[in-house]
Amino acid sequence: MSQWRAWWTVALFCVAGVLSFTDRQILSLLVDPIRVDLRISDIQISLLQGLAFAAVYGFAGLPFGRLADTFPRRTVTVVGVLIWTVSTVACGFANSFGALFAARLCVGVGEAALAPAAMSIIADSFPPYRRGTATGLFLMGMVAGQGVALAVGGALLASVQSGLLGHIPLLSPVAPWRVVLLLLGPPGILIALLLLTVREPRRSNAGSQRADGTLSLRDALRTLVQRRVIVLPLLGAMALMSAGDFALLNWIPTVLSRIFNVGPAAIAAFYGGAVIATGLIGSLAGGFVSDRLARSGGLAARAKVAAVGAMLALPGALIWAAPSPGWIVAAFCVWNTLSSATATVGITAMQEAVPSAVRGVSIASISFGNMLVGLGLGTLATALLTDAVFEDPLAVGKSVTLVAVGAGSLGIVFYRLAAARMELEK
């Protein structure tokens, strides 16, 4: 594959990642409007943000990962984009907790297809010393999507609430939070069409492959089991850091609005902008560092750097002690920059730790852990602490800090364990 086409592929996957995370994270900005309209609790909101999406995303990611290892990966991505696009629109029409829960399940199914297929294509499109940068650019889209969800969603919500879209006949009688979801869905159709221009690269470094370049399911599972001493600590570390990510991402908007009375437009401008900027910087920096390590230190050095990054990120989780919205955003910037860089280094290390023919399954395994432990448990644990332990809606900041610091500390331990085991393989 030519260089320009390889980078075009990364650019498209980056944009798809933006849309994916925008549709995934938008509910974090709509917590209180949905809670009031559908008459549901914080715990039910956490299920919509976390478990409803995370459970199906995690479990669906494994078969999609297998499809990415055995079928044309471009087709897998296009089908996934179309599924989550239709499902996002369905979320806007949901009139009960059950209906919204079901629609979120379907969003998770569609989005589970993107990462395994995209990461597999990217890894086969670049040499090892460029994979970190390419991976960082793709992850940059996903991380930026978290901020885009807040920035675009907040701007849309503020526009609808102020009556700027009232002249549109089909939208004027609809609740503002529903309008936001309805408008975020259709861009997925354009992304799906653009993804048809992606070319399928030849699978490389696959070990005991079939003639078509794939491994049997038995051989694929055997390969992962053989690499378990490295794969499992990496999976654990990334899942735990993800728990901190989602505790902060999903609940900081609520902290800002509930405790400091910050409006959606201000959240969109300041917090959304912070998510985008720090995510971009962290992902690109992580990719650059990962490529530098590929030329010198290898896998063990990558895991050690990831552990250091996770350690430096911990102070950014201390939003409980923040006296103002500005301090909360500043603290989050520290966490998100370093956590994004750490994730890029960790994912690149996973790509190098397994052969090409099981990269789709390995990336799906990362998504599985990140969704169930990160989005699912990280988001739910925060709500449980707020509702069941502290029994005070205004204690949400305290809950976020406890979850993020605890999960991040364990993530450091797992990265160190991965590094130690990598050292033994030298």
Order of alpha helices (4+ residues) and beta strands (2+ residues): alpha-alpha-alpha-alpha-alpha-alpha-alpha-alpha-alpha-alpha-alpha-alpha-alpha-alpha-alpha-alpha-alpha-alpha
